[in-house]
Amino acid sequence: MGKRDDLIAQYAEDLKEKCGMTPDMDLLTKVTIGCGPSIYNADASTVAASQEGELETVKENFLIKKLGLADSPALMEAIDSVIETYGKSNRNKYRAVVYYMLVKHFGKESVYG
């Protein structure tokens, strides 16, 4: 197994343990690959949920550009909901896990089809 496979296993564990979800491994793998090299960078691989600017970036670059959603208050509500599910007290919120939950939330699995 390579480093990416190890990370995907870690993300799957987070989804099970911290979020109470059974991950769709195929989708999780595609979302992780879609994150590109950022998954290997300690800072870029996580979402700083307490920073408003970081959440704006997730909204702009992932929800609007990648998933093709229209800008609306529902986007930030979904991000907040995902952060809540992941656990506000959990320091390391992996970007791939947050993106995976957002894809599921909006039913946008087809983007990774």
N, C-alpha and C positions, 0 to 999 in steps of 0.2 A: 504494500500500500504506500502511496505517495503522501506528501504533506497535505495536498488538497483532500484526499480521502480521509485523512486523520481529522481535518477541520470539519468536513461534512459529518463525520461521526460525532464530533463534539457538538455541532449545531443540532443534530438529531437528539442527542442526550438532553440539551437545553430545552428543546421543544417538549420532550416527554416529561422531564423532571420539573422544570420551572414554569412551563406554560400549560401543562396538562393536555398536550395534543399528541396524537400519533402522526408522525410526519409521513408525507407521501415522499419517499426517498428519491424518486425520479424527478419530481418537481424541485425538491430541496437541492438536488445536484445541479439542476439547470439554473436555479436562482443563484447558487453559489458561483457557478461558472460566469454568470452574468455580472457578478460583482467585480470580476477581473482581478488584477493584481492587488487590489486594496485589501483582500482577505489576508495577505501575508504581512501587512503593515500593522503594527500594534495599535497605532492611533486610528488609522482609517478603517480597521476591521470592526470597530465598535461604533455605536451611536451614542453621542453624549446627550442623553435625553433631557438633561437639565438646561441645555443651551438652546435658546429659542432659534438662533441662527442655524444650528445643526438640523433642527426639525424642519425649518423652512427649506433647507437643502434637500432633505429627504422628500418633502412635498414636491418641490420644483423638478429635481433631477430624476426622481424615481416615479412618483405617482403621475405627474403630468407628462414628462418627456417619455419615460419608458413604458408606462402602462396606458398612456393616452387618455387619462382622465381629465375632465374639465375642472378648472379651479373652483372650489366651493368650500364653505365651512366644513362640509362633511369629510374633506380630506384630513384636516387637522384633527377632527374628532376621531377619525379612524387611527391616526398615528397615536393620539393620546390613549385610545383604547388598547392598542397593541402594547404600548409601554406599560400600561396598567397590568395587562395580562402577564407580561414578561416579569413584572415586579419592579416597582420604582426603587426599592432598596437594593436590587441586584445591580452591582456596579458595572459589570461587563455585559452590555446588551449587544450581542453580535449583529452586525449589519445584515448578514445573510438571513439570520433568524427573523429580524424585524421585517425585512423585505418579503420573506416567505409568508409571514402572517398577514402582511398587507395584500399580497397577491390573493391569498385565500379569502380575506375579508371582502375584497371587491370582486371575487369570482373571475379573476383575470388570468387563470391558468393557461388560457389559449395563447397568451403572449409568448409563453415558453413552449408551445406545442411542437 
